[in-house]
Amino acid sequence: MEKLKEAPALETARLKLRAHRLDDFAAFAEMWADPIVARYTGGKPLSEEESWTKLLRYAGHWSLMGFGYWAVEDKETSRFIGELGFADYKRDIRPSLGNTPEAGWIFSPAAHGKGYASEALREVFGWGDARFADAPTVCLIHPENAPSIRLAAKFGYEEVRRTTYKDHDVILFSRH
């Protein structure tokens, strides 16, 4: 399979899924600095510097791994509203995730509750199913993040175990 250098463009009825761009950075950093977003993703809002590193990491995933995260753009407003995709973060977690692609999704609070995540995940998991064939994917979710747990279940993820990552409780889910 061809190794991609950036996120292929995908579309839904309301969303464009595309590669991150430099002009996403202000909205990207704002999202990651929001305490509501940080609540289940490490517990503290990210600084501008930490957000910049995260944005560069996403570009590097596509360049080096041939998969990664998409920026999510609202078609109506052309505004960056979140991101989702697959990554290999080489997390220091036990048991190790190995080279299993890890799915993730995050949306700005203004986009919560509108069905955007489900709509975008349908496209991304379709792409992932073709890309990763019969290989499993995993995701880590904070045990109190009920909306993400429901989304994971909706797309076939099943709880494998409860563990900790960076001193935070997480649930490891797997999808085959």
C-alpha positions in Angstrom: 0.0 0.0 0.0 1.3 3.5 -0.9 2.8 5.4 2.0 1.0 8.7 2.3 2.9 11.9 3.2 -0.2 13.9 4.4 -3.8 13.2 5.3 -5.9 12.4 2.3 -9.0 14.7 2.0 -12.2 13.1 3.2 -15.7 14.7 3.3 -19.0 14.1 5.0 -22.2 16.1 4.6 -21.1 18.8 7.1 -17.3 18.3 7.4 -14.0 18.4 5.6 -11.3 16.1 7.0 -8.0 17.3 5.7 -4.3 17.8 6.6 -3.5 20.3 9.4 -2.4 23.7 8.1 -0.4 26.4 9.7 -3.4 28.7 9.6 -5.2 26.2 11.9 -2.8 27.0 14.7 -4.7 29.7 16.5 -7.9 27.6 16.7 -5.9 24.5 17.4 -4.0 26.1 20.3 -7.2 27.6 21.6 -8.9 24.2 21.7 -6.0 22.5 23.5 -5.8 25.3 26.0 -9.5 24.9 27.0 -10.0 23.3 30.4 -13.0 21.3 29.1 -10.8 19.7 26.4 -8.0 19.1 28.9 -10.2 17.5 31.5 -9.8 14.0 29.9 -6.6 14.4 27.9 -3.9 14.8 30.6 -5.7 17.0 33.1 -4.1 20.3 32.2 -4.6 22.8 29.3 -1.7 22.9 26.9 0.5 25.9 26.5 1.0 27.4 23.1 4.5 25.7 22.9 3.0 22.3 23.8 0.2 22.8 21.2 2.9 23.7 18.6 4.8 20.5 19.3 1.5 18.5 19.0 0.7 20.1 15.6 4.2 19.2 14.3 3.9 15.7 15.6 0.7 15.2 13.5 2.5 16.3 10.4 5.4 13.9 11.2 3.0 11.0 11.6 1.9 11.2 8.1 5.4 11.8 6.8 7.0 8.9 8.6 4.2 6.5 9.3 1.8 7.0 6.4 -1.1 7.6 8.8 -2.1 10.2 11.3 -4.7 12.7 12.3 -7.0 14.8 10.2 -8.0 18.4 11.0 -11.8 18.7 11.0 -13.3 21.7 9.3 -16.9 22.8 9.5 -18.0 23.2 5.8 -20.5 25.9 6.7 -18.0 28.2 8.6 -14.6 26.9 7.2 -13.5 26.8 10.9 -11.2 24.2 12.5 -13.4 22.4 15.0 -11.3 19.4 16.0 -9.2 16.5 14.9 -9.2 12.7 14.8 -7.3 9.8 13.3 -4.7 7.2 14.1 -1.3 7.5 15.8 1.6 5.6 17.2 2.8 7.6 20.2 5.1 4.9 21.6 3.4 5.4 24.9 5.1 4.3 28.0 2.2 2.2 29.1 1.9 -1.4 30.5 1.1 -3.6 28.8 2.7 -2.0 25.7 0.5 -1.1 22.7 3.3 -2.2 20.5 2.8 -1.0 16.9 -1.0 -1.1 17.1 -2.5 2.1 15.6 -4.2 4.1 18.3 -7.4 5.9 17.4 -8.3 9.3 18.9 -10.6 12.2 18.5 -11.0 15.6 20.1 -13.3 18.5 19.3 -13.6 22.0 20.5 -16.3 22.5 23.1 -18.4 24.6 20.7 -18.6 21.5 18.5 -19.7 19.1 21.3 -23.2 17.5 21.1 -23.8 18.1 17.4 -22.9 14.6 16.1 -19.7 15.8 14.4 -17.5 13.2 16.0 -19.7 10.3 15.0 -20.0 11.7 11.4 -16.2 12.2 11.1 -15.3 8.9 12.8 -17.5 7.0 10.3 -15.2 8.3 7.4 -12.0 7.8 9.3 -12.7 4.3 10.4 -13.7 3.4 6.9 -10.3 4.7 5.7 -8.6 2.8 8.6 -10.4 -0.4 7.9 -9.1 -0.3 4.3 -5.6 0.8 5.4 -5.0 -1.5 8.3 -6.9 -4.5 6.8 -7.7 -7.0 9.6 -5.2 -5.6 12.1 -6.7 -4.3 15.4 -6.7 -0.6 16.5 -6.9 0.6 20.1 -7.9 3.7 21.9 -7.4 5.0 25.4 -10.2 6.8 27.2 -10.6 8.4 30.6 -13.1 6.3 32.6 -15.3 9.4 33.2 -15.4 10.4 29.6 -18.9 8.9 28.9 -19.4 10.5 25.4 -16.1 9.1 24.1 -16.8 5.7 25.7 -20.2 5.6 23.9 -18.5 6.6 20.6 -15.9 3.9 20.9 -18.7 1.3 21.6 -20.7 2.6 18.6 -17.8 1.9 16.3 -17.0 -1.6 17.7 -14.4 -0.9 20.4 -14.5 -3.2 23.3 -12.9 -2.7 26.7 -9.7 -4.8 27.1 -8.4 -3.6 30.5 -8.2 -0.7 32.9 -4.7 0.7 33.5 -2.9 4.0 34.1 -1.0 6.3 31.8 1.0 9.2 33.3 -0.6 8.7 36.6 -4.2 8.9 35.1 -6.7 6.1 35.0 -7.5 5.0 31.5 -9.5 2.3 29.8 -7.9 0.5 26.9 -10.3 -0.4 24.1 -9.6 -2.6 21.1 -11.4 -2.9 17.7 -10.9 -5.7 15.2 
